[in-house]
Amino acid sequence: MNAPSTSAEVARAHAHLVRDAATVLGAWSAPDARQEALRRSYLEHLASFPDGVAKTGPPAHLTASCVVLDSAGRNVLLTHHRRAGRWFQLGGHLEQGDRGLWAAAAREAREESGILGVEPLPEPVQLDRHVLAGDFGRCREHLDVRYAAMATEGAAPQVGPESLDLRWWPVDALPEGTRGELSPLVDLARRALGLG
């Protein structure tokens, strides 16, 4: 199948993802005023850009990610992203074949961790809008919808092609330069998973 080339074709090919994202974000109860403002801005973005979930859409677009914790909630699985050169939770762009945000987060978590049984919780735990630093082509800003999942006991992660490394990190000793962003996400994930 040929990739859509015009903005209208991209919008048609990704219309199911826009509908799903609008439904998910429309029903999501934000935990605080900052998250509520982000939720509203994401919905405005989707209303303004019919191709706003596609990598080939506007330079700012929705993404889906998943923070994966071990079964004790003491360690978090992070990827050392090849393009950004930093440690992050697992995640990335929505693809035309995804059924929705949750499915994209689950696919990304499985692809980037090599753990096939990763099942995110049904609802997002956090939204995060960030400008990209690194070699991301035309992508300039991600409107990330973040889910949480627990790995099965003894799960053995495998480094994928998008990562320089993949490693379990203690939740109270995250890599330098990531604590400000990842600590709140890990805390929310631990609570949502009943681990903290």
C-alpha positions in Angstrom: 0.0 0.0 0.0 1.3 3.5 -0.9 1.7 6.0 1.9 -0.7 8.9 1.7 0.9 12.0 0.1 -1.4 15.0 0.6 -2.7 16.4 3.8 -6.2 15.4 2.9 -5.1 11.8 2.1 -3.2 11.6 5.4 -6.3 12.9 7.3 -8.5 10.3 5.6 -6.0 7.5 6.4 -5.8 8.5 10.0 -9.4 9.6 10.6 -10.1 6.6 12.9 -7.1 7.6 15.1 -8.3 11.2 15.4 -11.8 9.9 16.4 -10.3 7.6 19.0 -8.0 10.3 20.4 -10.9 12.7 20.6 -13.0 10.1 22.4 -10.2 9.1 24.8 -9.2 12.7 25.6 -12.8 13.8 25.8 -13.6 11.2 28.5 -10.3 11.4 30.4 -10.4 13.0 33.9 -7.3 15.0 34.2 -5.7 14.8 37.7 -4.9 18.6 38.0 -5.4 22.0 36.3 -2.2 21.7 34.3 -3.2 18.3 32.9 -6.7 19.6 32.2 -5.2 22.5 30.2 -3.1 20.0 28.2 -6.2 17.9 27.6 -8.1 20.8 26.2 -5.1 21.9 24.0 -4.9 18.4 22.6 -8.6 18.4 21.7 -8.1 21.9 20.1 -5.2 20.5 18.1 -7.3 17.6 16.9 -10.1 19.9 15.9 -7.7 22.2 14.0 -5.6 19.5 12.3 -7.4 16.5 10.8 -4.0 14.9 10.2 -2.8 15.9 13.7 -2.0 12.3 14.8 0.2 11.5 11.9 4.0 11.7 11.7 3.5 13.0 8.2 0.9 15.6 9.4 1.8 18.9 11.0 5.2 19.3 12.7 3.4 19.0 16.1 1.4 15.8 16.4 0.0 13.3 18.9 2.2 10.4 20.0 1.6 7.5 22.4 3.9 6.1 25.0 4.0 3.6 27.9 6.0 3.6 31.1 6.7 0.0 32.1 7.3 -1.0 35.7 8.5 -4.3 37.1 5.9 -6.3 39.1 7.2 -4.8 42.5 7.1 -1.2 41.2 10.7 -0.7 42.2 12.2 -0.4 38.7 11.2 1.3 35.4 12.2 0.1 32.0 13.7 3.0 30.0 15.1 3.2 26.5 18.2 5.2 25.5 16.7 6.7 22.4 19.0 6.6 19.4 17.9 10.0 17.9 17.5 12.0 21.1 20.5 10.5 22.9 18.5 10.4 26.2 16.6 8.0 28.4 12.8 7.9 27.9 9.8 5.7 28.5 8.8 3.5 25.6 6.7 5.1 22.8 6.5 6.9 19.6 4.3 7.8 16.6 0.9 6.5 15.9 0.7 4.3 12.8 -2.1 4.1 10.3 -2.7 0.4 11.3 -3.2 1.2 15.0 -6.7 1.0 16.3 -6.2 3.9 18.6 -4.0 5.6 21.2 -4.0 2.6 23.6 -3.1 0.2 20.7 -0.3 2.5 19.6 1.1 2.7 23.2 0.9 -1.1 23.5 2.6 -1.7 20.1 5.4 0.7 20.9 6.0 -0.8 24.3 6.1 -4.3 22.8 8.3 -3.3 19.9 10.8 -1.3 21.9 11.0 -3.7 24.9 10.8 -7.0 23.1 8.3 -8.1 25.8 5.2 -9.4 24.0 2.9 -9.5 27.0 3.0 -5.9 27.9 -0.6 -4.6 28.4 -1.1 -1.0 29.3 -3.9 0.1 31.6 -6.9 1.2 29.6 -6.7 4.9 30.5 -3.8 7.3 30.1 -1.9 8.4 33.2 -0.4 11.6 31.9 -0.2 14.1 29.0 3.1 15.8 28.1 3.7 18.3 25.3 7.4 18.8 24.5 9.6 20.3 21.9 12.0 17.8 20.3 15.8 18.0 20.6 17.7 15.8 18.3 17.5 14.5 14.7 13.7 14.1 14.3 13.3 15.3 10.7 10.2 17.4 10.2 8.9 16.5 13.7 9.1 19.5 16.0 6.8 18.8 18.9 5.1 15.8 20.4 1.8 15.9 22.2 2.3 12.7 24.1 -0.4 10.5 25.6 1.2 8.4 28.3 0.0 5.0 29.5 1.3 2.7 32.2 2.0 -1.1 32.3 3.5 -3.7 34.5 5.9 -6.2 33.1 5.4 -9.9 34.0 7.7 -11.4 36.5 11.0 -12.4 34.8 10.3 -10.5 31.6 13.6 -10.2 29.6 13.7 -7.0 27.6 15.5 -6.9 24.2 17.1 -3.8 22.7 15.4 -2.8 19.5 16.7 -0.8 16.4 15.5 2.6 17.7 17.4 2.2 21.0 21.1 2.5 21.9 20.3 0.6 25.2 17.3 -0.7 27.2 17.6 -1.0 31.0 15.7 -1.3 34.2 16.3 1.8 36.4 15.4 2.0 40.1 12.4 4.4 40.4 14.3 6.4 43.0 17.6 6.6 40.9 16.5 7.6 37.4 19.2 8.7 34.9 20.7 12.2 35.2 18.8 14.7 33.2 15.5 12.8 33.2 14.3 13.1 36.8 12.3 16.3 36.3 10.3 14.8 33.5 10.1 11.1 34.4 9.7 11.1 38.2 6.1 12.5 38.1 5.2 10.0 35.3 6.7 7.1 37.2 4.9 8.2 40.4 1.5 8.4 38.5 2.1 5.0 36.9 3.0 3.4 40.2 -0.2 4.7 41.8 -2.4 3.7 38.8 -0.9 0.2 38.8 -1.5 -0.1 42.6 2.3 -0.2 43.3 2.9 2.9 45.3 
